[in-house]
Amino acid sequence: MHLLVSCLAAVFFFLHIDVEPAAYATPGTFLYAGCSPSRYAPNTAFESNLNSLLASMASTASSGATYSSFTYGLYQCRGDLRPGECEACVRDTVARLGAVCAGATAASLQSDGCYVRYGAARARRALADTSVAYHRCSAGTSGDAWFLRSRDAVLSELQQGVDDATAAASGSGRYKVSASGPVQGVAQCLGCVAEADCTSCLAQAVAQVHGTCGAAPAADVYLVQCSVRYWTNANYVRSSQGNPEDDAGRTVAIAIGISAGVAALVVFISFLRKACEPPVWFN
């Protein structure tokens, strides 16, 4: 009996695996992109200048700068990324931008950790545009009063923005973190946005969160100038508007993982059955 209990305990130990989800995806995870319909001709001065610009972005990121504005483009990393993570994210996003928006005279790409854009017009001219670039809401809604109070408290604090002094002292630009009860959230404005414009943009982003995602357990809203996101218990709930390719990849990975786990379990149980069988004595 003791031997059987030990074997069963081993089986339960083998099956009990806890995996805690992270609040963020990998910094290079694709979120959205925008490509102009106009195209430039290959092997032209425009293409050469664009390649130089994108190379300069990657090079500047390697110096540790989490935000940098150029004459016809800019990049910005999420405020909590370390320099090495920021550099890797910018390089990955620059490469992906060239593939996703090949030949476009203007383009932007937002990954989970950084944002890169370029255009034929000067980068600072579009800063008055606070239209919604992208949003995602987690599946389902929550009517829990504690969650709703905590969520509203977080969003209220985030929409106050970051003043000039704090932004300069933090070294991460206009990036803000807030938490209340089970809810955590972050907000960020582009580094070249003035304090008043940042606050105004975040207020619009928060309004979009309420209007678009309602009482969803988690949500992201990206405007051209700023972004607001919140989640519960540091577990980012899967979006109902995810990338189909990412979903397909997750499905394949999960299927492979389950198959491998079942196969390993069969082998392990077979081993345990042999280990747990009473010994056979020969006369």
FENLIN-V356075 format. One line per field, one symbol per residue. burial: # if it has 16 or more other ideal C-beta (glycine too) atoms within 10 Angstrom, else .. A space follows every 10 residues. Layout:
burial=???
This chain:
burial=......#..# .......... ...##.##.# #####....# .........# ...#..##.# #...###### .######### #...###### ####.###.# #..####### #########. ..#...#..# ..#.####.. .#....#..# #.###.###. ##....#... .#####.#.# .######### ###.#.#### ######.##. ..#..##### ########## ##...##.#. .......... .......... .......... .#........ ...
